[in-house]
Amino acid sequence: MNTKRMLGAVALALFACQALAQAYPAKPVTWIVPFAAGGPTDALARSIAERVGREIGQPIIIENAPGAGGTVGAAKAARATPDGYTMLVGHMGYMGAAPALYKKLAYDPVADFAPVFRFPDTPLVLMVRNEHPAKDIQALVAFGKANPDKLFISNAGMGSSSHLIAALMATAVGMKVTLVPYKGAGPALVDVIGGQVDGMLDQTNTALPQIKESKVRALAVTSRVRLPQLKDVPTLAETVLPNFEASTWYGIYAPKGTPPAVLARVEVAYLKVMEDRDYTGKMAAQAIQLLATEQYKGVALGQHTAAEVARWKDVAAKARITLD
């Protein structure tokens, strides 16, 4: 191919990409949330989807596809047509830890997806039912050690952040707990409030309202420092687990092969949403941890995903966490 033809081909390709970006989206977009409605992942995804939808000019529909700690929904998203109309709301469990936990996984978090953008991170709160005898985290650990298999901790599903972090915490402090999986954080928290289980680790955006209404009792937070919203609640690091810190991270992923122009269109829309100080202020009020702008971008999410997959292989081996 001569130089003129080559330049012409490049120009044509650029024009096609620009045309695609301008035409997209021509219909509603679906985001798959691999957990039940009402939980923290669902709540945060809906909030962001509403605003990104306004920016791109089409509604974003949330499709809840719970099962197997989020891996069912992730596998469904990986098989979707790579046209930008189906994307995945991914998080640390099924996009970071899953390859270390499942011997047979129907997707590869790195190879089968194109990262679009990252959400802010969300720390977790360790809560117990109001009637539980443990009044602080030290007492809960003592109870767990003295009463093997009598401490029941619910979670959003095997492989969810509420499951993984609870397992890590229990292993690190040397207490035996029974981890009870649900099809989402919403129903798991309902049973804590109702007294069917002893407690759970839940993300701040859904836990804070229940704590403020005294429906549950907060014992500790997983953040590095105390949260302004829960000034009297200590961190795990300052009480029973020195240097412990954990938060749930999220991101939007598209099936591999989705046109770069489409990915860029959605990323730009999201970055504009995150420039809204009123909106990000509301996030901060829920103890959601805001990030630097560069960390929100798709390239940063891709790097973070790969690093988390590698990190969890080491963590899962040390904590002896396996799911099949």
N, C-alpha and C positions, 0 to 999 in steps of 0.2 A: 504493500500500500504506500503510495507516494505521500509527501507531506501534506498536500492540499486535502487529499481524501481523509487522511488521519485527523487533521484539524476539523474537518467537516463532521466526521463521526463523533469526535469529542463534543463539538458544539451541539450536535443533535441529541447526544446523551444527556448533556446538561439541560437542554430545553425540555426533554422528556421528564427529567427529574423535577424541574421547576413546575411543569404543568401538573404532574402528579401531586406535588405538595399543595398546589393551589386548589386542585379538585378534591383532595381528601380533607375531611370525610364527606361523602355524599349521602350517608345514612347513619343511623345510630351505631355507636361502638359498644362492644360488650367487654367488661372486665370480669374475669372469673375470680371469685373469692373462695378459696378452698375450705371455708369454715361456715358454720351455721350463721344465720342472720342474728344480730343482736350482740355479738362479741366485739372486742376491741379492733380486730382486723377489719371486720365488716364496717364498724362505725367510722374508722379513719378513712377507709377506702371510699365510702359514700360521700364523706365530706369533701375529699379531694376531687372525686369524680364529678361532683356537681359543678365545681368551679372550673375544672379543666374543660368540661363539656361546654360551658359558656364561652370559653376562649376559642375552642375549635369550631363552634357553631352547630354542634350536634350533641344530643344527650348521650351520656355514657350510662349504660344499663349494667347494674350489678347482678351477676349470676352466681348464686351460692351453690357450690359443689363440694360439700364436706365428705370426709372419709380418709382413713389411714393417715391422720396427722397432716393433711393437706396434699399428700402425694397424688390422690385421685384427681383433684382439680388441676394440679400442675401437669399431670400426664395428658389430661384433656386439652389444656392450652398448648402443649408442645405439638399435639397432632392437628391443631387448627390451621386453616388456610392462612398463609403468611401475607395477608393483604392489609393488615392494620386494623381490622374490624373485630378481632378477638385478641385480648391481651390478658396477662396474668398479674394478679396482685400477689407478689411473692414475699416470703419472709424467711428469717433465719432457720426455721425448722426444715421446711421442704426444699429450700433453695441453698441452704448452707450445710446443715447437719445430715440430711437424708442419705447422701451417698455413703456416709460412714455407718449408718444405722440399718440400712436395708441391703440384703445380699442381692436382691433382684429389684432394681428400680427401673420403671418404664421410661425414664427420661434422664438426661444429663443436664444439670442446672447451667453448665457453662456451654457445652457444645450444642444444645438444642434450643437455646434462647438468645435473643438480642436484647441487651439491657437498654431501657428507655430513660428512666430517671429513678432517683431514690427518695423515699419519704424521710422525714425527720425520725429519730429514734425514740423509743418509748421504754422507760424503766418499768419495773414491776414492783408490786407491793405484796408482801406475805401477810395474808389475813386469816383469821380463824372465826368460827361461829361465836356469837356472843356468850354462849353458855360454856364454852371450853374453859377448863380450869387454868390453862396457861395464860398468865397476864402479861408476859413479855417473851421475847425470843429465847432468852436463856432458859426460861421455864419450859418452853415448848421443846427445846432440844433435850432437856433433862427428861421430860415426859416420854419423848420418842425413844430415848436410850433405855429407860426403865420399863417401857411397855412395848416391846417388839411386836409389830404387826397390829397394833391397836390405834395407830395414828393414820387416818385416811385423808389423803390430799388429792383433791380433784384437779383435772387439767382439761385443756381444750382438745385433747386428742394425742395419741402417741406420736411423738416427734414434734409436737408444738413447742413453742418457747416456754409455756407454763409447765409442760412435762419435763423438758430437758433441763431447765434451770432448777426445778424442784429436785430432780434426780442428782444433779451436781451438788446442790446444797446438802442434801441428805448424806451423800457419799462423803463429802468433805468434812462434815461435822461428826460422822460416825454413828448416825442414828438410822433405825430401820423404819421405813414408812411404806404404806400401801398406796401406790399411785393409781388413781381411779380415772380412766379416760372417758371423755364425753365427746359429742360431735360439735364441739364449739365451746368457747369460754362462757357464753351466755347461760346455757343450761348448767354448766359446771358451777357457776357462781350462784345460780338459783338454789342449788342443793346445799351450798355452804350456808346461805341465808336461812334456808329451811331446816338446817341441822342434820341433814342426811349424811354429810361428810364433815370432817373437822376443819378443813381450810383449803386454801389454794393460793397460788401466785398468779396475780392478774395484773394486766397493764393499767397504768394510771388513768388513761382516758375513760375507762369504764369502772375502775375500782373507786376512784375518788368520790363520785356521787353516793355510792353505797356506804362508804366510810363516814361521810359527812352526815348522812341520815341515820347513823348508828345501827345500820343493819348488820354490819360485821365489825370486827376489831382488828386494826392494823398493828402488826408487831415489828415489821422491819421493811426496808426498801432495798432494792438491788443496785441503786445508783451509787456513784463514788462518794457523793456528799448528800446530806439531808435535803429533802425537797422543801421548798418554801411553803407548799400547801400542807405539808405534814411535818411541821417543825419539831414536834415532840416524838416523832417516830424515828428511831435510830436506823442506821444502815447496817447491813449484815457485816460490812467490813469493820465497823467500830465495835461490834459486839462479839460475834462468834466465828467470823471468817475474815481474818486480816487480808487486805488487798483484794477482796472479792468485789467484782463489778460486772453487771450484766444488763443489757438492754435488748429489746426486740428491734431488729432493723427490718425495713420493708423496701420494696422497689417494684416498679412496673416493668414487666418483661413482655416482649413480643416473640412469636415463633421465629426461629432462625429463618432467614430469607426474606423477612419483611423489608420492603424498600427503605433505604436510608433516608430518603426525603420524607417518608411518613414518620419515621422515628424522630427525625429532627423537628417536624411540625408539632408533635405531641410534647417533646421535651421543651421547646420554646414556650408553648402554652403553659406548661407547668411552672417554668421558671418565672413567668409573668405573675402567676397566681401567688408564688412565694415572695413576691415583692410587696404584696398587700400587708402592710404592718398591722392592720386591724385583725386580719385573719391569723397571721402568725402569732399575734399577741394572744388570741384565744387558744391557740395550740399550747403556748407556753403556760397559760393558766391551768392547763390540764397536765402539767409537768412533762409534756412532750418536749424532747430535746432538739432544738433547732441546730442546723448544720451550716457551715460556710457554703456559699453558692456553688463553688466548684464541686463540692461533695454531692450535690444533688444531681449532677449530670450523669448521663448514661455511661460515659467512659469510666467515671469513678465507680459507678455501681458494678460495672463489669469487673473491675479490678478487685473491689471489695468481695464480690461473690466468689471469685477464684480463691482469694485468701481465706475466706470463711470455710470453704469446702476443705481446704488443706488443714486449717486449724481444728475443725471438728473431728477429723480423722484421728488426730492426736488426743483430743479431749475425750472422745467416746471410748477409745482404747484404755485410757487411764481410769475412767470412771466405770468401765465395763458396762456401757449402755448399748444394748442391741435390741432390735425389734423383730427380727426374723432370722 
